[in-house]
Amino acid sequence: MSNLSFILGRKIRLIIYTLRIPYFYTLDYILQFLKFSNWIKKNKYQFKEVFEERTDLYKYINNKIIKNKKITYLEFGVANGDSFKEWINFNSNKKSFFFGFDTFTGLPEDYVNPFYNLSKGNFSQNGNIPKLKDKRHKFYKGLIQKTLPIFLKKFKKPEYLVVNVDVDLYSATMFILCNLKDYIPKNNIFIFDEFATGIHEFRAFKDFVDSYRIKYKLISSSNDCYSRVAIKFII
Ligand SMILES: C[S@@+](CC[C@H](N)C(=O)[O-])C[C@H]1O[C@@H](n2cnc3c(N)ncnc32)[C@H](O)[C@@H]1O
């Protein structure tokens, strides 16, 4: 970098700082969406299948990729248990086990989006956990930032790990990925439910893989603009 561009850079920073130009969330959102859409365009050839519905995505992953083998399934963001129940029904292997993490009192912070906002408390189940007949499950109630470290104290790297990230927020997604990093086995699938938002789950995923220099392979996707994606980390 030349001396001139270095001085110019400092001057521009100083001007912006002095003018106290506010942070434009919408601009940030658009820039992140551009980042996401360019990344998708570059990588989407890797998707073997793209489905309309997430149910079909789940079925494909379980039947064709996992082949209904024994899995350890972790779901972050359970709410009323719709996606959790689908997974426990699809994977009928008796040795599989399913863990769900949620406050069950809704989002712990506002989810800001220029097109629609979800405020703190959205998705609240009033503290009630979903009721399931299938015994192969356990729920952890509370902030993931509190429950996940406790859960991991006794957790061993499983043979096949399936993680469904549906927390919507950057903060929790980043926390989950960084904390699970050392527990990811060779056989793994991570599903992100709100990937296309760009500013939250995708941003956390990109920050995570770039920071830890982790390679990955795209497996399959569903919904418009690749909103849901299934990814395998190359461990
Ligand atoms: C979109 S909903 C989950 C929907 C569910 N997976 C389904 O499809 O049926 C998002 C959930 O993430 C939970 N959540 C977000 N951040 C969290 C955090 N830091 N700790 C615990 N739960 C969190 C919220 O409570 C909310 O229930």
PDBQT file of the ligand as one rigid body, heavy atoms in Angstrom, charges set to zero:
ROOT
HETATM    1  C1  LIG A 301     -37.459 -20.448  14.334  1.00  0.00    +0.000 C 
HETATM    2  S1  LIG A 301     -37.648 -21.010  15.966  1.00  0.00    +0.000 S 
HETATM    3  C2  LIG A 301     -37.358 -22.757  15.843  1.00  0.00    +0.000 C 
HETATM    4  C3  LIG A 301     -38.375 -23.482  15.007  1.00  0.00    +0.000 C 
HETATM    5  C4  LIG A 301     -38.289 -24.996  14.995  1.00  0.00    +0.000 C 
HETATM    6  N1  LIG A 301     -36.976 -25.513  14.687  1.00  0.00    +0.000 N 
HETATM    7  C5  LIG A 301     -39.261 -25.558  13.968  1.00  0.00    +0.000 C 
HETATM    8  O1  LIG A 301     -38.970 -25.484  12.758  1.00  0.00    +0.000 OA
HETATM    9  O2  LIG A 301     -40.279 -26.073  14.350  1.00  0.00    +0.000 OA
HETATM   10  C6  LIG A 301     -36.209 -20.381  16.728  1.00  0.00    +0.000 C 
HETATM   11  C7  LIG A 301     -36.017 -20.798  18.162  1.00  0.00    +0.000 C 
HETATM   12  O3  LIG A 301     -34.679 -20.510  18.560  1.00  0.00    +0.000 OA
HETATM   13  C8  LIG A 301     -34.673 -20.266  19.946  1.00  0.00    +0.000 C 
HETATM   14  N2  LIG A 301     -33.427 -19.553  20.306  1.00  0.00    +0.000 N 
HETATM   15  C9  LIG A 301     -32.802 -18.574  19.599  1.00  0.00    +0.000 A 
HETATM   16  N3  LIG A 301     -31.672 -18.184  20.234  1.00  0.00    +0.000 NA
HETATM   17  C10 LIG A 301     -31.581 -18.940  21.366  1.00  0.00    +0.000 A 
HETATM   18  C11 LIG A 301     -30.634 -19.020  22.420  1.00  0.00    +0.000 A 
HETATM   19  N4  LIG A 301     -29.547 -18.249  22.448  1.00  0.00    +0.000 N 
HETATM   20  N5  LIG A 301     -30.851 -19.922  23.406  1.00  0.00    +0.000 NA
HETATM   21  C12 LIG A 301     -31.943 -20.737  23.384  1.00  0.00    +0.000 A 
HETATM   22  N6  LIG A 301     -32.878 -20.705  22.405  1.00  0.00    +0.000 NA
HETATM   23  C13 LIG A 301     -32.697 -19.818  21.402  1.00  0.00    +0.000 A 
HETATM   24  C14 LIG A 301     -35.941 -19.466  20.179  1.00  0.00    +0.000 C 
HETATM   25  O4  LIG A 301     -36.393 -19.595  21.497  1.00  0.00    +0.000 OA
HETATM   26  C15 LIG A 301     -36.905 -20.080  19.158  1.00  0.00    +0.000 C 
HETATM   27  O5  LIG A 301     -37.781 -21.005  19.758  1.00  0.00    +0.000 OA
ENDROOT
TORSDOF 0
